[in-house]
Amino acid sequence: MSTLIAIGAGIAVLTGIGAGIGIGIATSKAVDAIARQPEAEGKIRTTLILGCALAEATAIYGFVIALLCIFFLK
């Protein structure tokens, strides 16, 4: 049974991969947008930080679920 818990926790942690890819793509697009329109830097940065925070929250939720699987399903 503990093997299934470890597999489930590992799958839950994989949400970090999607968040990392999403943040990387968003950052690259934001840098490109700032290079094209430097006067819009403030608005772009604000939107980027909000989007990155939401993407990172998804990864943190996956990590918390993995910890809950490990500690409460044993």
C-alpha positions in Angstrom: 0.0 0.0 0.0 2.8 2.4 0.8 4.1 2.0 -2.8 0.7 3.4 -4.1 1.0 6.3 -1.7 4.5 7.1 -3.0 3.3 6.9 -6.6 0.3 9.2 -5.9 2.6 11.7 -4.1 5.0 11.6 -7.0 2.2 12.3 -9.5 0.9 15.2 -7.4 4.3 16.8 -7.3 4.5 16.7 -11.1 2.2 19.7 -11.2 5.3 21.7 -10.7 6.5 20.8 -14.2 3.5 22.5 -15.8 3.8 25.5 -13.6 7.5 25.9 -14.4 6.9 25.6 -18.1 4.0 28.1 -17.9 6.0 30.6 -15.9 9.0 30.3 -18.4 6.8 30.9 -21.4 5.0 33.8 -19.7 8.3 35.4 -18.8 9.7 35.1 -22.3 6.6 36.6 -23.8 6.7 39.5 -21.2 10.3 40.2 -22.0 9.5 40.2 -25.7 6.5 42.6 -25.1 8.6 44.9 -23.0 11.3 45.0 -25.8 8.6 46.0 -28.3 6.8 48.5 -26.1 9.0 49.8 -23.3 6.4 52.4 -22.3 4.0 49.6 -21.3 6.5 48.0 -18.9 4.5 48.7 -15.7 1.3 47.1 -17.0 3.1 44.1 -18.5 5.1 43.5 -15.3 2.0 43.7 -13.1 0.1 41.2 -15.3 3.2 38.9 -15.4 3.6 38.8 -11.6 -0.1 38.1 -11.1 0.0 35.3 -13.7 3.2 33.8 -12.2 1.7 33.9 -8.7 -1.4 32.0 -9.9 0.8 29.4 -11.8 3.0 29.0 -8.7 0.0 28.5 -6.5 -1.0 25.5 -8.6 2.4 23.9 -8.0 2.2 24.6 -4.3 -1.3 22.9 -4.2 0.2 19.8 -5.8 3.0 19.8 -3.3 0.6 20.1 -0.4 -1.5 17.3 -1.8 1.6 15.1 -2.0 2.5 15.9 1.6 -1.1 15.1 2.7 -0.9 11.8 0.8 2.3 10.8 2.5 1.4 11.8 6.1 -2.3 11.0 6.3 -2.6 7.9 4.1 0.0 5.8 6.0 
